[in-house]
Amino acid sequence: MNKLWSGRFTKTSEEWVDEFGASISFDQELVLEDLQGSVAHVDMLGKCQIISEEEAQRILEGLEILKKKATNDELSFSVKLEDIHLNLESKLTELIGPVGGKLHTGRSRNDQVATDMHLYLRTHVKEIILLIEELQTAILKKAEQNIETIMPGYTHLQRAQPISFAHHFMAYFWMLERDKQRFIESLKRINLSPLGSGALAGTTFPIDRSLTADLLGFEGIYENSMDAVSDRDFILEFLSGSSILMMHLSRLSEEIILWSSHEFQFIELDDCYATGSSIMPQKKNPDMAELIRGKTGRVYGNLMGLLTVLKGLPLAYNKDMQEDKEGMFDTVKTVTGSVKIFAGMIESMKVNQERMENSTKQDFSNATELADYLSSKGVPFREAHEVVGKLVLKCIQHRCYLMDLSLEEYKKANEKFEEDIYKYLDPRTAVKRRTSAGGTGFEQVELAIKKAKLLLGKDIVKSTL
Ligand code: ARG
């Protein structure tokens, strides 16, 4: 089989060298996008009378057949033909004869591949946005059922102050909201057409770039042909948004893993999202959460990989850029799978409300309440902090909690203490009293959930898509 660019060559390379340079093993993922781009291009060539309407029609018919075959998985590709673009062009010519060779008029694989990647990412980013909404909905539902579920809040993984479980969980809702917004905003830049930029300099044919952009549903065209074929910042943006999203999922994974341990027992995962051990019959491992935490690494790797591929490249296209694809495909697959699994895992997990609440009764996470109590009675906060710190120390030495000290002992530490301190020491009171905006007080949490619901109901997402 002759290579499509064989004219200038006198020797052919060995098969393994061809294989090393070829991208068909992975860029066949772009088959439908490549056909879609070709349809728009040929349509335009016909309308601009660069080729005859009749020729355009024949090519369109050929492309339609190829599309059907691709959808039915009936196309097989050859490494000799390097990539998806040359493979499809050759198949087209086989089907409809030499007129197929007119498809590539006024086009280069450089603007072709860039167009494919924009089309591909547009579809998948939209899908990811919708999946994030599903995960947000699952989080929201769990939160709604647990507004008054009290649990210990941590800093440094040390008990800090009691909080509402819904408040803890909703923190992730808002992280995901920003992740989603990042993807929505990136669509503006993904939705631009590089098609018609040629190899780098544009073309001598009287093409109409706005027409192909319209046909492909792009909002506009790249202003500079060299920029259009040589930058991959739209992919970097996707990889970076994905890295941040995965970082958030990884943190939630870590919490889920901790919470489902015997030590915590705050939640129980549904059997469908856990696995057993081949040797220890009692085990129920939170595999999915662990895997998502682990897969975060490959997404970061894909971002660093592409940043490094691009950093030293002179304009315009360089073959190095063929390396943009596998990381992008892998990230799409990883992120899509992770968000999907997460939604199911959250929806089906059980929250052990009693265990959470009881654990707040056996710690010092109510110490801040005492310090606040004193300072609200005029004791400078620093001094109040010191007084309570000493009481905590006393408790540790006597193996008891703040609730167990007598009023006498409190009075000895500071005479501003009165009988009502015991009410303040109740973790539920502590949560209820945190009424500042965005705090864990039940009313604030309820308000936040209402706002979150409105956000999801607003359908800004669907209108952008
Ligand atoms: N397979 C190539 C890639 O993915 C397509 C573009 C090739 N262009 C070229 N001038 N060799 O980047």
Boltz pocket constraint, residues with backbone or C-beta under 6 A from the ligand:
constraints:
  - pocket:
      binder: B
      contacts: [[A, 23], [A, 27], [A, 82], [A, 83], [A, 109], [A, 110], [A, 113], [A, 317], [A, 318], [A, 319], [A, 321], [A, 322], [A, 323]]
      max_distance: 6.0
